[in-house]
Amino acid sequence: MQKVMILDVYPDNSNKSCKDTGGGYGTSHDYGDSFFSSFIRLLVRKNVSFPPLYLPYVITHLENQGLEVNVEMNYHEEFSADYFIVISSIIAHELEIELIKALKKRTDKILVLGAFARFNSQLYENAGAKVLKSEPEIYLNSHSFISLFEGVETHQTQTFNNQLTLPKPKWDKLIDLYQCKLGFLSFKKVVPIALSKGCPFSCSVYCTYPLEQGSKVRVRDIDEVCNEITYIKNEYGIDNFLFRDPVFTMNRAKVFEFCESIIQSGIKIQFAMETHLKLLDEELIQVMSRAGLRLIYVGVESSSDEVCEEQGRYTIEHSKQVEMIKLLEKYKVNVKIMYIIGFPSEHKKDYELNKKLAKKFNPLYIQLNIFTPYPGTQVYDSLKNQVTSERFMDFNQSNLVFAHKNYTKEEVRKMISEFYIDFYIRFGWFIKFISSTIRRIKDGLYGRS
């Protein structure tokens, strides 16, 4: 039996690094430079970890094709394999190139997967690897892995398959290796899953999700998703799920169908997802809560209307945002609001407005990202002459990597640190945290790990 070794390397730092976030380019957060930032960094790193979503499906395909598969995060020369797969990202790019060059001394059977390599393939091809430019979990459903090394060139064309059909994912090689956890949702094991792919919103000028998945929303068969959830519960004893859809509630009818199927089946799960506040209403929130929704990520990005308009980001007015957050909490759904600091047109007054309204929204969690012009997006093309970093690994949403007209790199990091302190060191937040913790204990969420 021929062997495939999958290698997924990460920076050796204290950050929370994930290659599935940031539209598949990856993110590596360090939360600023204060003592409080260090505490958040440690807390998040210990409680958040999961692999790229496509990986368990790729393993299934490879094993179904009669290949023996192993997965490692560190490369050793004594590793023996007929083929090597390298997981790409922007946050570990230089490490991945070094790895490919080391592997090239042994073999030319090297394949690179992932969104960053798909849209920046020349970087990896120059190092000596082949790049799969299609979605791997879909491509390998109908193509031979070995044929990729036998002169077949169909993999060199970027495609988005309309038929979003996936096999039952093999998690046995990944759960312990990646730890699979999302402490914001539960202290039990949590695995990622998807109901849909694709995002049509105009913020694609800077966001890589439409780049990675296309602008057309593709929804999986509801029975397939429910069967996958049941399989994971029965096979691995896991009943907590993180939906990785860019916008989970984009197709309202399908979300209703999914939630009703879960409710009627009697399957007890908890799940987290990400969406836009403008795509929510009380009826939808209620049925999602009954199905097990306990955590929602929403990208406010900026509270400045001018900044949002400049970047093609549209949402609902601030008063409606407050109402929707209270409505979510009414149905026992915790909220995590995500902000971007350092949009090209942002001024200090916009930053101060974000701080002010964050406390007014008062969600349970916030997340701050530094604006990053990703290669492949329109904003990168417009800012590439202002890029100040020579390393792609610095493009991790924790560094200012271009010459901002109003901020220095040091100022932005200080602003991030101040924002976290200003938001979390408050009596109003502490009361909400205690209330949420009591509810989680009452609901039995601190069960087996």
N, C-alpha and C positions, 0 to 999 in steps of 0.2 A: 504494500500500500504506500503510495506516495505521500510525503509529508509537506504540510504548509505551516510556516511559522509566521504569525501575525505579531508585529512589533509596534508598540505604541509608547513613544518616549515623551517625557515631560521635563520642563525646566526644574532644576534642583533649587527650589526656593520655598518660602513659607506661604506662598499664595494659594488660593483656591483656583486651580486650573481645570478647565473643561474644554474639550475639543468639539462638543456638540452645540454649545452656545455660540452667540455671535454669528448666526446664520451658517454654522458649520465651520467657520474660520477659527473659532475658539476664543475664550476669554481667560484672563488670569488676573484676578482682583487682589489688590493689596490694601485698599481702603484708606490710604493716606499715611501720614507720618507721626501722628500723635500716639500717646500711650493707649488711649481709648481705641484708636484705629488698630493697633496691634492686638488688642483684646478681640475686636470683631473679626480680624483676620484669622486668629486662632480658632475662634468659635465656629466660623463658617467652614474653615478647612476641615475641622473635625466632624462636621455634620452635613456636608454636601459633597457628593461624589457619584458620578455615573459615566458610562462610556458613550461614545457616539451611538445614536439610535440604530444606525444601519448595521452595526457590528454583529449582534446576535442573529440577525437574519442572514448575513453573509456566511456565518459559521454553519447555519443550517444548510444553505445551498452547497457549500463546499463538502460537507459530510454526506449530503445526499448524492454528490457526484463521486463518492468513493474515496475521498481524501481524508487523511488524518490531520487534525487541526490542533495547534497549540497557540496560546496567546501569552506574550510576555511584555513587561514594561521596561526591561533592561536588556541590552544586547550583550551576549558573551560569545567569544569566538568559538567556543566548543559546541554551540548550538548546531544541531544537525537538521537540515531540511532540504527538500528538493526545490521548494519555492518559498519566497519571502514576500510578505505584504507589509508595507509601511503605511501607517495612518497619518495623514497630513493635517497640518494646521498652520495658522500664522504665528501662534504663540510659542511653537517649538520648531519653527521652520529651519533655523540654522542647525539645530540638533538633528533634525530629520535628514538634512543634506549630508551631514557628517556620517550618519548611519548608512545612508545609501552608498556613499563612497567606500565605506569599510566593507559593506556587503559585496560591492562590485569587484573587489579583489578575489572573491570566492566564486561568484556566479553572476550570470546576467538574467536570472529568473527573479526579477524584482518588480513588483507591481505596487503602485501608490494609489490609495483611495482617499476620498474626502473632498469637500467643496473647495478648499484653498488650492489644492493641486489641480482640480478640474479647470479652474479659471486662471491659473498661473502655471500651466503645465511645463513650459519651457524650463523653468527653474529646476524641476525634478528630472526632466529628460536630459538636461545638460549634465546632471550628476550621474546618469547611467541607468535610470529606471524607466519603466513604462508607466503611463498614467491612464487610469480608467476614467473617461470623461462623461460617463453616464452614471445614473444613480445605481450604486452597486447592488443594493438589496433587490432592485427590480431587474437590472441587466442580467444578473447571474441566475435568475429564475428561468431564463430561456436560452442562455449561452453557456458554453463550457468554459470553465476557468482556464484549463490547460490550453485551449485554443487561443487565448490572449497572447501566448508566447510562440504561436505557430504561424505568424504572418497575417492573422485576421485583423483587418483594419476598421471594422465597424465600430469598435470601441473608441475610435478617435473622433466620433461625432457626438456633440452634446445633445441629448434628447431628454424629453420629459414624457414618460409613458403615461397615457391617459388611464390605462388600466392599473389602478393602484391595488394590486393583490399581493399579499405577503404571506410567507409560510409561518408556521409556529416557530418562534425564536428559541434558539438554544442558549440558555443563560447559565448552564452549569459551569462553564469555564470563566465566567465573568463576574458572578455575584461576589465571590470572595476577593478576587483580584482588584476590582473597582470599589468594593464595599457596598455600593449601591444604596445610597442613603440621601434623604432630604429631610433634615431635622425640622425645617419650617412646617412640614406636613405631618411627620410622624417619626418616632424613634425606632420603628420597625424598618425592615428592608423596604426600599422603594425602587421600582424599575420604571424606565421611560417607555412610552408607548405613543402611538399617533392615531388619531381619527381621520386626519386629512393632511394634505400638503398644499403649498402654494399660498401666495399673498398678493392681492391686486392693488394694494394701497400705494399712493404716490410718494411715500417716504422712501421708496426704493432708490431715490437719488443717493442716499447714504446707507441704507439698510441692505444687508446681504441675504436675507431670507428669500426675497423674490429672485435674487440671482441664483441661489442654491436650489430652489424648488419650483421656480417659474411663477408667473403672475396668475395663472389659472388655478382655481381651487379644485383639487381632486379629493374626493371623499371615498374612504374604504367602505366595503360592504359592512353593514352594521352587525350582521351575524358573525362575520369573520372577526371583527373586533371583540365582540362578546365571547366568542369561542376562545380567542387568545387570552383574554382575562381569566376565563375559567381554567384554561390549561395551565397558566402561570400559578394560579391559586392552588390547583391540585398537585402540580409537579414540583413546585418550589416553596409552597406555603407562604406566598407573598400576596397581600391584598391591598397594597398601597401603590398607586400609579401616578406618574408625572406625564401628562399629555404634552408632547413636544410640538404640537401644531403651532405655527406662527400666530394664527388667530382662530382659536378653538370654536368660537360661536359664529363664524362667518356664514355657515349654512345652518340657519336656525332650525329648519325642519329636520335635518339629519341629527342635530344635537338632541332635539326632542325625541326622535326615534331611538337614539342610543340610550338616553336616560330612561325612557319608558321600558325598554328591553331589560335594562339592569334591574329596575324596580320590580317588574313582573316576574323576573327569573328568581328573585329572592337572593341574588348574589350580594354579599355584604362587602363593599369596598370603600376606600377613600381615595380621592384623587385631587390633583392640583392641575391647573391649566393657565394659559395666558390668553388674553383677549383685549379688545378695546371697550372702554366704558360705554361708548355710543352703541355698541352691539348687544346691550343687555337691557332687560326689562324684568319686572317682578315675576311674571309668569315663568319666564325662562330660568331665573335665579331659583325659584321655588322648586322646579322639577330637577334642576341640577343638584340642589342641596339634598333632596330626597334620594337621589341616585348615589350620593357620596361626596359631592364637591365640598372641600374643606379649606382650600387655599386658592386664591386667584392672583395672578401677576397682571398688572396693568401698566402700560407705558404712557405715563403722562408726558415724559421727556422734558418738556419745558412748560411753565405756567405763563410764559410770555406769548401772547397772540402773534406778535410781530416775528419772533424767532420761529415759532411753529409754521407760520405762513411762508417764511423764507426757505424752510427746509421741506415744504410739502407735507407737513404733519398737521392733520386736522382732527379735532375731537369736540367734546361738548363744553359748554361754558362752566366756569368754576362752581357755580351754585349747583348745577346738575351733577357735577362730579362728587360733591359732598353728599348729595341726596343718594346717589348710586352706591357710594361706599357704605353709608348707613344702612341701606337696603340689604346689601350683601351681608353685613354683620348681623342684621336682624335674623337672617337665615343661617347663622353660625358658619359663615364663610370668612376666614381671615383674608386680609388684603395686603398685598405687597406692591407698593408703587415704585416704579423705576424712573429715574431722572437721568438726563444727559447734561453734563456740565461742560461748557466750552464749545458750544456751537459757534461756527465762524462769525456769525453776526451778533453773538451774545455780548452784553455789557454787564457790569457789576450790578446794576439795578435789576436786571433779569434774574441774576443769581439770588439776590435778596428777596425777590418776589417768590422764587421757588422755595426758599427757606420758610417764608411766612406762610404760604399756602400749604406746605407740607404739614405744618403743625395744625392748621385748620382742618385738613383732611383727616389727620391723626390715624393713619392706618397702623396695623400692627408692625409692619416692616417697611423699610425703604431700601432701595439700592441705587447707588450713584455710579454712573459710568462716565468716563471722560470721552468726549467726542473723538472718534477715530475714523479718518478717511481710509476706507478699505480698498486695496487694489481690486479693480474690476467694477467699481461703482462710479457713477457720474461725478460724485464729489471728489473722488481721488483724482480724476482727470483734471478737475478744475484747481486742485490744491497741490498737485504733485511737485510743482516748482517751489512750494513753500515747505515741503516735508523736510524735517530737521534730523530725523533718525535714519541711520544707515542699516539698522537691524530690523527685520520684520518682527522679531520676537518682542520688540518694544510696542508693537501695535496690539496691545492687549486690553484696551479700555481702562488702563490705570496710568497711562502716560500721555502727555500732550506731545504729539509727534509732528506738529506743523507749527509754523510761525503765526501765532494768533495775534490779531491786531490790537487786542485789548488786554491780554493776559500773558504772563510768562509761565513756563512749565512749573516753576516753584510756586507761583501764586495759585495755580489750579490745584496742586496737591494740598496746599494749605486750606483752600476753600473746601475741598472734599473732607478734610479732617474736621473743620469747623462745622460743616453741615451735619455730620453724624452726631457730634457732641450736642449741637443745638437741638436736634430732633429727639435723641434718645434720653438725654439727661433732663427729663421733665417729669413732674408728678403726674400729668395727664397721660403720658405714655406708660408710666410705671403701673398705674391703676389698670390700664387696658391689658398690659402684659400679664398681670396677676390674674385678672378675670379670665383671660384666655387660657392660662395654664390650669386654673381650677376646672374650667370646662373640659379641657383635654383629659385631665385625670379622671373626672367624672364619667367621661365617655369611654374610658378604658383605652386611651391611645398609647399608654406607656407599657404595652404588652411585651411579648417576647421579641427579640431582635433578629 
